């Protein structure tokens, strides 16, 4: 009898274990019972939740809970499974999702997913507003309501420092999901202002040394996060295959004392446009274009791509940031355990496109320094007065292009002028640039009208500290010498010595300030000859330059038959 009992028990265990998804994961649906609304009332079945209560208003929407999820994780531990499978569908959570130590929360995606029209059902309510719901058969979607104050909606300005939507405990993994915020503000044709929320994902440190987080996030898309992934206080993390639209900050690293890896990450506006029903914004549809511009303008004015504080030995590869106010941002960490809790990452094969400042260094590590290699960085490069570390750029492309108000207009003689410098070298900084190209398109024009809003009064390098530049090209876009004698809208343009949109007496390759040192070795100037403004020390060796009239070294000439004008 006893033998039969144990045989039946073993058979039951084998039968139950065979129900694991892919032989690895417990199915969350087996534990999603008693699903209730936000007042913890009106329980419904899982099938009713899917068919009726997953979308809707605040009073009809229902929620699954972290308690249900923990039952599933406990079952996974009992069966020695890897974690919990969250099937395709929309899973509303208004409390924090906790992935326990060593467990995986697995969704249906095996690569980061870009939300498309087929994923969404869009209707219009009586007020004319878009109402977006998810097609429940198209992958795993977590709808995060944590951080939403129901009545009244009051927000802490530092809300992204509060409890995250998803907390990964030591060595926990999040893999293959979309995360979105249904209550986040939506862009209109006239405005957009984001609602602050806590971090979407946070790696939490355990109480034991072996539980120091070592979290992983893979194959995941954050659709409209206020702040994306917080890696503060964690070590040996692994972030791979993550897409996100972040409204305030993509990632933050602080108090990281051991190697972590971030690769194949894309922080871009594109991952939210379909969710916000912004269709055809590149095709000239007026309302879509206006909504897209408001969303993108907010991100450009407010968003930091990745903020580095105290970080040791971090490796970043294939990381792309678009339209950030600050792309890669470095500042002092909060820890008092060391004298200078600063960043020392290696960043390679990465880029920042159309950023106000692609790289902004308040303070960086004074020993190892900050290293960029094989990178495309389009925007300003700034090192502040308090940075004592070295910043290195190797085999990289650094571009500065005409922008909107981000490049600080001023009026002079009835015309607009750009003021911002391309690269600022702080007084205690050593900046090394080798085997690279530094390009300035501030003489560029509108591609549809070949008109320019203003001349440029800045410098490619504003050197207050130490600059070592070798085996590189410095180029200014060449648009001929057509300003002198040109009249546009009744304004006579007479900029003596103007090269393209670069006034000869006010636009420089280098401004050397007092006590600065610049060493140039094997530098080729294209578009115009070397223009220094000397107050510091410059030593040049093997410097080659050309005037703008040298046809063999023109840089991006204007198409034949067009003429430049200045507003």
C-alpha positions in Angstrom: 0.0 0.0 0.0 2.8 2.4 0.9 4.7 1.5 -2.3 1.5 2.2 -4.4 1.1 5.6 -2.6 4.6 6.7 -3.4 4.2 5.5 -7.0 1.0 7.5 -7.4 2.7 10.5 -5.8 5.7 10.3 -8.1 3.4 9.9 -11.1 1.4 13.0 -10.0 4.6 15.0 -9.7 5.8 13.9 -13.1 2.4 14.8 -14.6 2.4 18.2 -13.0 6.0 18.9 -14.1 5.2 18.0 -17.7 2.9 21.0 -17.7 5.8 23.4 -17.6 6.1 25.7 -20.5 9.1 24.7 -22.7 10.0 22.4 -19.8 11.3 25.4 -17.9 8.5 27.7 -16.7 5.4 27.6 -14.6 2.4 29.1 -16.4 1.1 32.2 -14.7 -2.4 31.6 -15.9 -2.6 28.6 -13.5 -2.4 30.9 -10.6 -4.3 34.0 -11.8 -7.5 33.4 -9.9 -9.9 35.9 -8.3 -8.8 38.9 -10.5 -10.3 42.1 -9.0 -10.7 45.8 -9.8 -8.6 48.5 -8.2 -10.9 48.7 -5.2 -10.2 45.0 -4.6 -13.8 44.2 -5.4 -15.7 42.5 -8.1 -13.7 39.4 -8.7 -13.8 37.9 -12.2 -12.5 34.8 -13.9 -9.4 34.8 -16.1 -11.5 34.3 -19.3 -13.8 37.3 -18.3 -10.7 39.4 -17.5 -9.3 38.7 -21.0 -12.5 39.3 -22.8 -14.0 42.2 -20.9 -12.0 43.7 -18.1 -8.4 44.1 -19.3 -9.2 47.4 -21.0 -11.7 50.1 -20.1 -12.1 52.9 -17.6 -10.6 53.1 -14.1 -13.9 51.8 -12.7 -14.2 48.7 -14.9 -10.5 47.7 -15.4 -9.3 44.7 -13.4 -5.9 43.8 -12.3 -3.7 40.8 -11.6 -1.5 41.0 -8.6 2.1 40.3 -7.4 0.6 37.9 -4.9 -0.6 35.7 -7.7 2.8 36.0 -9.3 4.5 34.9 -6.1 2.3 31.8 -5.9 3.5 30.9 -9.4 7.2 31.6 -8.4 6.8 29.4 -5.3 5.5 26.6 -7.5 8.4 27.1 -9.9 10.9 26.8 -7.0 9.2 23.6 -5.8 9.5 22.1 -9.2 13.0 23.4 -9.7 11.8 25.3 -12.8 13.6 28.4 -14.1 10.7 30.8 -13.4 7.3 31.9 -14.5 5.9 32.2 -18.1 3.6 35.2 -18.6 1.6 34.2 -21.7 0.6 36.6 -24.6 -2.0 39.0 -23.4 -2.3 42.3 -21.5 -1.5 41.9 -17.8 -2.6 44.9 -15.6 -0.5 45.4 -12.5 -1.1 48.2 -10.0 1.3 46.9 -7.4 5.0 46.2 -7.7 6.0 43.1 -9.6 8.8 41.2 -7.8 11.0 38.6 -9.5 12.6 36.6 -6.7 16.3 35.8 -6.4 17.4 33.4 -9.1 14.1 33.4 -11.0 13.1 34.5 -14.5 9.8 36.2 -15.6 9.6 35.1 -19.2 7.3 36.6 -21.8 6.6 35.4 -25.4 9.1 37.6 -27.3 12.5 36.2 -28.3 13.7 39.7 -29.4 12.7 43.2 -28.5 9.4 44.1 -30.1 8.5 47.3 -31.9 4.8 47.9 -31.4 3.0 48.0 -34.7 -0.5 48.8 -35.9 -1.5 45.1 -35.8 -0.7 45.0 -32.1 -3.3 47.7 -31.3 -7.0 48.4 -31.5 -7.6 52.2 -31.7 -11.1 53.7 -31.2 -12.3 57.2 -30.6 -14.4 58.2 -27.6 -17.1 60.8 -27.3 -14.5 63.5 -26.6 -12.6 62.7 -29.8 -9.7 61.2 -27.9 -7.9 58.1 -29.1 -8.5 55.0 -26.9 -5.8 52.4 -27.5 -6.1 48.8 -26.4 -3.9 45.9 -27.1 -4.6 42.9 -29.3 -4.3 40.2 -26.6 -3.0 37.6 -29.0 0.1 39.6 -30.0 2.7 38.9 -27.3 3.2 39.5 -23.6 2.4 43.0 -22.5 2.6 44.4 -18.9 0.4 47.4 -18.3 2.0 49.2 -15.3 -0.3 51.3 -13.1 2.1 51.5 -10.2 2.8 55.1 -9.3 -0.6 56.3 -10.5 -2.4 58.3 -7.8 -6.0 57.7 -8.4 -7.5 60.7 -6.7 -6.1 63.3 -6.8 -3.2 62.8 -9.2 -0.4 64.3 -7.2 3.2 63.5 -8.2 6.6 63.8 -6.6 9.1 65.5 -8.9 11.5 62.7 -8.0 9.0 60.0 -8.5 11.4 58.0 -10.7 13.5 57.4 -7.5 10.5 55.6 -5.8 9.6 51.9 -6.0 9.8 50.5 -9.5 7.1 48.8 -11.5 9.3 45.7 -11.8 11.9 44.8 -9.1 14.5 42.2 -10.0 16.1 40.7 -6.9 19.5 39.0 -6.9 20.3 37.2 -10.2 16.7 37.6 -11.4 15.9 38.0 -15.1 13.2 39.8 -17.1 12.9 38.4 -20.6 10.6 38.9 -23.6 8.0 41.4 -22.6 6.5 44.8 -23.5 5.9 47.3 -20.7 3.6 50.3 -21.1 1.8 52.9 -19.0 -1.8 53.4 -20.0 -2.2 56.4 -17.7 0.9 58.3 -19.1 0.0 61.6 -20.7 -0.6 61.6 -24.4 0.8 64.1 -26.9 -1.7 66.5 -28.6 -1.3 68.8 -31.5 -0.5 71.6 -29.1 1.4 70.2 -26.2 2.9 67.3 -24.3 4.1 67.1 -20.7 5.0 63.8 -19.2 3.6 62.5 -15.9 6.4 61.4 -13.5 6.4 57.7 -12.6 8.8 55.5 -10.7 11.4 53.5 -12.6 10.0 50.8 -14.8 12.7 48.2 -13.8 15.0 48.3 -10.8 17.7 45.8 -9.9 17.6 45.4 -6.2 20.5 44.4 -4.0 20.0 41.5 -1.7 21.0 41.3 2.0 23.7 38.6 1.4 26.8 39.2 -0.7 25.9 36.4 -3.1 22.6 38.2 -3.8 24.1 41.4 -5.0 21.8 41.8 -7.9 23.5 40.5 -11.1 20.1 41.1 -12.7 19.4 40.6 -16.4 17.0 42.3 -18.8 16.7 40.9 -22.3 14.5 41.0 -25.4 12.2 43.7 -23.8 10.6 46.9 -25.0 9.6 49.8 -22.7 7.0 51.6 -24.7 6.5 54.9 -22.8 8.5 54.8 -19.6 9.1 58.0 -17.7 12.4 56.4 -16.4 13.6 53.1 -17.8 16.1 50.9 -15.9 17.8 51.7 -12.6 21.0 49.8 -12.1 22.1 51.6 -8.9 23.6 49.4 -6.2 24.0 46.4 -8.5 27.0 44.5 -9.9 27.6 42.2 -12.9 24.3 43.1 -14.5 23.5 42.0 -18.1 21.3 44.2 -20.3 20.8 42.9 -23.8 18.3 43.5 -26.5 16.3 46.3 -25.0 14.3 49.0 -26.9 12.7 51.9 -25.1 11.1 55.3 -25.4 12.1 57.1 -22.2 10.6 60.5 -21.4 12.9 61.6 -18.6 15.8 59.0 -18.3 16.7 55.8 -20.1 19.1 54.2 -17.5 21.0 55.2 -14.4 24.1 53.5 -13.0 25.4 54.4 -9.5 27.3 52.5 -6.8 28.4 49.8 -9.3 31.7 48.3 -8.2 32.1 45.4 -10.5 31.8 44.7 -14.2 28.4 45.1 -15.9 27.5 44.8 -19.6 25.0 46.8 -21.6 24.6 45.9 -25.3 22.1 46.1 -28.2 20.1 48.9 -26.5 18.1 51.5 -28.5 16.7 54.5 -26.7 14.5 56.2 -29.3 11.2 58.0 -29.8 10.0 55.5 -32.3 8.9 52.9 -29.8 6.0 55.0 -28.6 4.6 56.5 -31.8 2.3 53.7 -32.8 1.1 53.3 -29.2 0.2 57.0 -29.2 -1.6 56.5 -32.6 0.9 58.9 -34.3 0.6 57.6 -37.8 2.3 59.0 -40.9 4.4 61.5 -39.0 7.1 61.2 -41.6 4.6 61.5 -44.5 3.5 65.0 -43.7 0.1 64.3 -42.1 -0.5 67.5 -40.2 -2.0 66.3 -36.9 0.3 63.3 -36.7 3.3 65.5 -37.4 2.3 68.0 -34.7 1.7 65.3 -32.1 5.0 63.7 -33.0 6.9 67.0 -32.8 5.4 67.7 -29.3 6.5 64.3 -28.1 10.0 64.6 -29.6 10.4 68.2 -28.5 9.7 67.2 -24.9 12.2 64.3 -25.0 14.8 66.6 -26.6 14.4 69.1 -23.8 14.2 66.7 -20.8 15.5 63.2 -21.5 18.9 61.9 -20.4 19.9 58.7 -22.3 22.2 57.0 -19.7 23.3 58.7 -16.5 26.6 57.3 -15.1 27.6 58.1 -11.5 29.9 55.8 -9.5 30.6 52.9 -12.0 33.6 50.7 -12.3 34.4 48.6 -15.4 31.2 48.9 -17.2 31.2 47.8 -20.9 28.7 49.2 -23.4 28.4 47.9 -26.9 25.9 48.8 -29.7 24.0 51.4 -27.6 22.1 54.0 -29.6 20.4 57.1 -28.2 18.2 59.5 -30.2 17.1 63.0 -29.5 18.3 63.2 -25.9 19.0 66.4 -24.1 22.1 64.6 -22.7 23.0 61.3 -24.3 25.8 59.9 -22.2 25.8 61.9 -19.0 28.5 61.6 -16.2 28.2 63.0 -12.7 29.4 62.4 -9.2 27.7 59.5 -7.4 25.8 59.7 -4.1 28.1 57.3 -2.1 30.4 58.6 0.7 32.3 55.3 0.8 35.0 56.6 -1.5 36.5 60.1 -2.0 35.5 60.4 -5.7 32.6 58.1 -6.6 32.9 58.5 -10.4 32.4 56.7 -13.7 34.9 54.8 -15.8 33.0 53.0 -18.6 34.2 51.7 -21.9 31.7 52.6 -24.6 32.1 51.1 -28.1 30.2 50.8 -31.4 27.6 53.2 -30.0 26.1 56.5 -30.8 23.9 59.5 -30.1 22.0 61.1 -32.9 20.6 64.6 -33.0 21.2 65.1 -29.3 21.7 68.5 -27.8 24.8 67.2 -26.0 25.8 63.7 -27.1 28.4 63.5 -24.2 28.2 65.6 -21.1 30.8 65.1 -18.4 30.4 67.0 -15.1 32.9 64.6 -13.4 34.6 61.4 -14.6 37.0 58.9 -13.1 40.5 60.5 -12.7 42.4 57.2 -13.3 40.9 55.0 -15.9 38.9 57.8 -17.4 36.0 57.6 -19.9 36.6 55.8 -23.2 34.6 56.0 -26.5 35.8 53.9 -29.5 34.1 53.4 -32.9 31.3 55.7 -31.9 29.1 58.2 -33.9 28.3 61.1 -31.6 26.1 63.8 -33.2 25.7 66.7 -30.8 27.8 68.8 -28.3 30.6 67.3 -26.3 31.0 69.0 -22.9 33.4 68.4 -20.1 32.8 70.7 -17.1 35.1 72.7 -14.8 35.0 70.0 -12.1 36.1 67.1 -14.3 39.7 66.0 -13.5 39.6 62.9 -15.5 40.6 61.9 -19.1 38.1 61.6 -21.9 39.2 59.5 -24.9 37.7 59.3 -28.4 39.2 56.7 -30.8 38.1 55.8 -34.3 35.0 57.9 -33.9 32.9 60.4 -35.7 31.9 63.6 -33.9 29.4 65.8 -35.7 27.9 69.2 -34.9 24.8 70.2 -36.8 22.4 73.1 -37.0 19.5 72.7 -34.6 16.6 74.6 -33.3 16.6 76.7 -30.1 19.0 74.1 -28.6 21.9 75.9 -30.1 21.1 79.3 -28.5 20.2 81.9 -31.0 20.9 85.6 -30.7 20.2 88.5 -32.9 22.8 90.6 -34.6 22.4 93.1 -37.5 18.9 91.8 -38.1 20.0 88.1 -38.4 20.1 85.0 -36.2 23.4 83.6 -35.0 24.2 80.3 -33.4 26.3 80.5 -30.2 27.0 77.0 -29.0 30.5 75.5 -29.3 30.9 71.9 -30.5 33.4 70.6 -28.0 34.1 72.1 -24.6 37.3 71.0 -22.8 37.1 71.9 -19.1 40.0 73.5 -17.4 41.1 70.3 -15.5 40.2 67.9 -18.3 42.6 66.0 -20.6 40.8 65.1 -23.8 42.4 62.7 -26.3 41.1 62.3 -29.8 42.8 60.1 -32.3 42.0 58.5 -35.7 38.7 60.4 -35.8 36.7 62.9 -37.8 35.2 66.1 -36.4 32.6 67.5 -38.7 30.7 70.8 -38.5 27.5 71.3 -40.5 26.7 74.7 -38.9 27.0 76.0 -42.4 24.3 73.6 -43.6 21.0 74.7 -45.0 17.4 73.5 -45.0 17.4 70.6 -47.5 14.0 71.7 -49.0 14.7 75.4 -49.5 18.5 75.5 -49.2 18.0 78.4 -46.8 19.8 78.9 -43.4 18.4 80.5 -40.3 21.7 82.1 -39.2 25.4 82.3 -39.1 27.6 80.5 -36.5 29.6 82.3 -33.9 31.0 79.3 -32.1 34.1 77.2 -32.2 34.8 73.5 -32.9 37.0 73.4 -29.8 36.8 75.7 -26.8 39.8 74.7 -24.9 40.2 75.5 -21.2 42.2 72.4 -20.3 44.4 70.0 -22.2 43.6 68.7 -25.7 45.7 66.1 -27.6 44.4 65.6 -31.2 46.2 63.3 -33.6 45.7 61.5 -37.0 42.3 63.1 -37.5 40.3 65.2 -39.9 38.5 68.5 -39.0 35.9 69.5 -41.6 33.5 72.4 -42.0 30.7 72.0 -44.6 31.6 74.0 -47.7 28.9 76.1 -49.3 31.0 78.4 -51.4 31.6 82.1 -50.6 28.3 83.5 -51.6 27.3 85.7 -48.7 29.0 88.9 -49.6 26.7 91.1 -51.6 23.7 88.8 -51.2 20.4 90.5 -50.3 17.6 88.5 -48.8 14.2 89.9 -47.7 15.7 93.4 -47.9 18.6 92.6 -45.6 22.0 93.1 -47.2 24.5 90.4 -46.2 28.1 91.6 -46.1 30.2 89.4 -43.9 33.7 90.1 -44.9 35.7 86.9 -45.1 32.7 84.7 -44.5 33.3 81.1 -45.4 30.0 79.4 -45.9 28.0 80.2 -42.7 31.2 80.8 -40.7 32.1 84.5 -40.2 35.9 84.7 -40.4 36.4 87.0 -37.5 34.0 85.1 -35.1 34.0 81.4 -36.0 37.1 79.4 -35.1 38.4 75.8 -35.1 40.1 76.4 -31.8 39.7 78.9 -29.0 42.7 78.5 -26.7 42.0 80.0 -23.3 44.5 81.0 -20.6 46.6 78.1 -19.2 45.2 75.6 -21.8 47.5 73.3 -23.8 46.7 71.9 -27.2 48.9 69.5 -29.1 48.0 68.8 -32.8 49.7 66.0 -34.7 48.8 65.0 -38.3 45.6 66.9 -38.7 43.9 67.6 -42.0 41.5 70.5 -42.2 38.8 70.4 -44.9 36.5 73.2 -45.9 38.7 76.0 -44.6 42.2 76.4 -43.3 43.1 76.3 -39.6 41.5 79.1 -37.6 42.9 79.5 -34.1 42.2 82.1 -31.5 45.3 82.0 -29.3 45.4 82.7 -25.6 46.9 79.4 -24.4 49.6 77.2 -25.8 49.4 75.4 -29.1 52.0 73.0 -30.6 51.2 71.7 -34.1 53.1 69.0 -36.0 52.2 67.8 -39.4 49.1 70.0 -39.6 47.7 70.3 -43.2 45.0 72.6 -44.2 43.3 74.0 -47.3 41.3 77.1 -48.1 37.8 76.7 -49.2 38.7 77.4 -52.9 40.7 74.1 -53.1 38.4 72.0 -55.2 40.1 68.8 -54.3 39.2 69.1 -50.6 35.7 70.5 -50.7 33.5 69.1 -47.9 29.8 68.4 -48.9 29.5 71.1 -51.5 26.1 72.6 -52.4 24.4 71.1 -55.4 25.0 72.9 -58.6 22.6 75.7 -59.3 21.7 76.5 -55.7 22.6 79.6 -53.7 22.7 80.1 -50.0 20.7 82.7 -48.3 20.5 83.9 -44.7 17.4 84.9 -42.8 
